[in-house]
Structure formats: structure tokens, C-alpha cells
Amino acid sequence: MSGHAATSPPAAPVHPTRLPYEHEVDNRAAYLSFGLAYVLGHGAAAASQGDTPLLDLPGWLPMTLLGCGLATGIVQATVAALRAQRGATGPDLLAGRLLGAAWIVAFTALFLAITGLTSVLDQPELQSVLWPAGSGLIVGLLYLAEGAVRRNVLHYVLGVWLALTSTAALSLDTHGFYWVLALAGGGAYALATALEHRRLRPRAGPSRN
């Protein structure tokens, strides 16, 4: 009887530990910048509005704080996206570039819309309401798109919250409008920053011999 050499089945491949930032966008710095913009910018506006304002602030300060915070957040989001694209190829790289360009297009369109609307209506004071609400809507919708493309549920849910609260706040008076944006928006960003840290923690894949 001829015997065949016993062969053992090939070992199952060992799954390496998943790197926490491999092709993942770390949004913590962007979330923190946007959150501070909401808290400081909208909070300053809310505290200086109403019949009995809490603070006596110059009218230009809240909008300046908001603009600086949003600009910093956009830069941080762009840097994080570019860092995550290192080593990406093909469709992933193209998707990242298109999403990055969408930020520029969206805020350019918002600028044109607000400038044109306030000019036609001859009510430049509307900019103090339209810019905060419009920025929240634009950022929220961009988060929706990014969350769907990158399969990031946290990013997607944050986008839903920002888009809805920013537009729903328009039904309130000016004082309540700014408080809602400061608390609902700033609080959402603070929570998202903490949850983003958990999302990016490395997960060890199962290893089998």
C-alpha cells in the first residue's frame, strides 16, 4: 500500500491589529475648532442680545469669533483629510479630493447667496442671522456627504444634528436663536470629540493559528 505524505491544511492568515488612523480621518481637531467657534461666537452673540444683555460687547466681536473658529475648523478638517489620504489610490483618493473641493464650493455659494439676498432686500443686518444658520446648514450637509462616503456614522449623525438645529433655530427670536446654536451646536461638537477618540482607538483583529 502506497502512502501519501500527510499534509496539514494551510494556516489561516493572521489578521494584524487595525491601525487607528490608516485611511481614517481624525476629526478631533476640526470638531474642537468648530465647537469653540459655536460656543465663543454664538455664545458672545447670545450674551450681548436681549433687553438685559449679560455682556456689553461690540457688535463685530461675535461674528469675528465665529469666522475665525470656522476658518480654523475648515483648515483642520482639510489637513486631517489630506493626512488620511496618504497611501490611498484610485476611487478613495478621488473621493477625498472631491469632498475637499466641496467645502470651497459650498461656502462660496453661501457667500454669494447671502450677499445677493441681503443686497436685493436692502437689509444687510440679516447677515448676522443668515451666516450662522447658513454655515451650520452647509457644514451639516457636508458632514452628511462625508459620513456616507467614508462610512462614518458619527460624522453623519453630527451632520444631521447640525443641519436640523441650525435651520430650526431660525423660528426663534434673535436671543433664543444664538443660545440654541451655542448650546446645541457647541455641545454636539464636544460630545463628538469624545466619541471620535473612542472611534479611532485601535481594535485588535482575531488571530488564528
C-alpha positions in Angstrom: 0.0 0.0 0.0 1.5 3.3 -1.0 1.2 6.1 1.4 0.8 9.7 0.8 2.7 12.2 2.9 0.3 13.8 5.3 -0.1 17.4 4.6 -1.6 19.8 7.1 -4.0 22.4 5.8 -2.6 25.9 5.3 -2.8 28.0 8.4 -5.3 30.7 8.4 -3.8 34.2 7.9 -3.2 36.2 10.9 -5.2 39.4 11.0 -2.9 42.2 12.1 -4.0 44.8 14.5 -6.0 47.5 12.7 -4.1 50.8 12.7 -6.3 53.5 14.2 -5.6 56.2 11.6 -5.0 54.1 8.5 -7.1 55.8 5.8 -9.3 57.2 8.7 -9.9 60.9 9.1 -9.1 62.1 12.6 -11.8 64.8 13.1 -10.9 65.7 16.7 -9.0 69.0 16.0 -11.7 70.1 13.5 -14.5 69.2 15.9 -12.8 71.2 18.7 -12.3 74.2 16.5 -15.9 74.3 15.2 -17.1 73.7 18.8 -15.2 76.7 20.1 -16.5 78.8 17.2 -20.0 77.9 18.2 -19.5 78.4 21.9 -17.5 81.6 21.7 -19.1 83.2 18.6 -22.7 82.3 19.2 -22.3 82.5 22.9 -21.0 86.0 22.7 -23.8 87.0 20.4 -26.4 85.5 22.8 -24.9 87.1 25.9 -24.9 90.5 24.3 -28.5 90.3 22.9 -31.9 90.9 24.5 -33.4 93.5 26.8 -31.0 92.8 29.6 -27.7 91.6 28.0 -25.3 89.7 30.2 -22.3 91.3 28.5 -21.7 94.6 26.7 -19.7 93.6 23.6 -19.0 95.4 20.4 -21.2 94.2 17.6 -18.4 92.9 15.4 -16.8 90.6 18.0 -19.3 87.6 17.9 -19.1 87.4 14.1 -15.3 87.7 14.2 -15.0 84.9 16.8 -17.3 82.7 14.7 -15.5 83.4 11.5 -12.1 82.7 13.0 -13.3 79.5 14.5 -15.0 78.3 11.3 -11.9 79.1 9.2 -9.6 77.2 11.7 -12.0 74.3 11.6 -12.0 74.1 7.8 -8.2 74.2 7.8 -8.0 71.5 10.4 -10.6 69.3 8.5 -8.6 69.8 5.3 -5.3 68.8 7.0 -6.9 65.7 8.6 -8.4 64.6 5.3 -5.1 65.1 3.4 -3.2 63.2 6.1 -5.7 60.3 5.8 -5.3 60.2 2.0 -1.6 59.2 2.3 -1.2 55.9 0.6 -4.8 56.0 -0.8 -5.2 55.3 -4.5 -7.9 55.2 -7.1 -11.5 55.8 -6.1 -10.7 56.6 -2.5 -8.2 59.3 -3.5 -10.6 60.8 -6.0 -13.5 60.8 -3.4 -11.3 62.6 -0.8 -10.3 65.3 -3.3 -13.9 65.9 -4.4 -15.1 66.2 -0.8 -12.3 68.7 -0.1 -13.3 70.8 -3.1 -17.0 70.6 -1.9 -16.1 72.7 1.1 -14.8 75.6 -1.0 -17.7 75.4 -3.5 -20.3 75.2 -0.7 -19.1 78.2 1.3 -18.5 80.2 -1.9 -22.2 79.5 -2.9 -23.3 80.5 0.6 -21.4 83.8 0.4 -23.0 84.6 -3.0 -26.5 83.7 -1.7 -26.3 85.8 1.5 -24.6 88.7 -0.3 -27.2 88.7 -3.1 -30.2 88.2 -0.8 -29.3 91.0 1.6 -28.4 93.3 -1.2 -31.7 92.8 -3.1 -33.8 93.2 0.1 -31.6 96.1 1.2 -31.3 94.5 4.7 -27.6 94.0 5.4 -28.4 93.3 9.1 -29.8 89.9 8.0 -26.3 88.7 7.6 -25.9 88.4 11.4 -28.6 85.6 11.3 -28.1 84.1 7.8 -24.4 83.5 8.2 -24.7 81.4 11.4 -27.7 79.5 10.2 -26.3 79.0 6.7 -22.9 77.9 8.0 -24.5 75.3 10.2 -26.6 74.0 7.4 -23.7 73.9 5.0 -21.4 72.1 7.4 -24.1 69.7 8.4 -24.8 68.7 4.8 -21.1 68.3 4.1 -20.8 66.1 7.1 -23.7 64.0 5.7 -21.9 63.5 2.5 -18.5 62.8 4.1 -20.1 60.4 6.6 -21.8 58.4 3.8 -18.7 58.2 1.6 -16.4 57.3 4.5 -18.9 55.1 6.3 -18.5 57.2 9.4 -21.8 57.1 11.3 -20.7 59.6 14.0 -19.8 62.1 11.3 -23.1 61.5 9.6 -25.2 61.8 12.8 -23.4 65.1 13.7 -24.2 66.4 10.3 -27.9 65.6 10.7 -28.0 67.4 14.1 -26.2 70.5 12.8 -28.4 70.8 9.7 -31.6 70.5 11.6 -30.8 72.6 14.7 -29.3 75.4 12.6 -32.4 75.8 10.4 -34.9 75.1 13.2 -33.4 77.9 15.3 -34.5 80.4 12.7 -38.0 80.2 14.0 -36.9 81.7 17.4 -36.2 85.3 18.2 -32.6 86.5 17.8 -31.8 86.0 21.5 -33.0 82.4 21.5 -31.5 81.7 18.1 -28.0 82.3 19.3 -28.4 80.4 22.5 -29.7 77.3 20.6 -26.7 77.5 18.2 -24.2 77.9 21.1 -25.6 75.2 23.3 -26.9 72.6 20.8 -24.1 73.1 18.3 -21.2 73.5 20.8 -22.5 70.7 22.9 -22.8 68.4 19.9 -19.2 69.1 18.9 -17.9 68.4 22.4 -19.7 65.1 22.5 -18.5 64.2 19.0 -14.9 65.0 20.0 -15.1 62.5 22.9 -16.8 59.8 20.7 -14.3 60.4 17.9 -11.5 59.4 20.3 -13.3 56.1 21.0 -13.9 55.5 17.3 -10.3 55.8 16.5 -9.0 53.5 19.2 -7.2 50.5 17.6 -9.1 47.3 17.6 -7.2 44.0 17.6 -8.4 41.7 14.9 -8.9 38.0 15.8 -5.8 35.8 15.3 -6.0 32.2 14.5 -3.2 29.6 14.1 
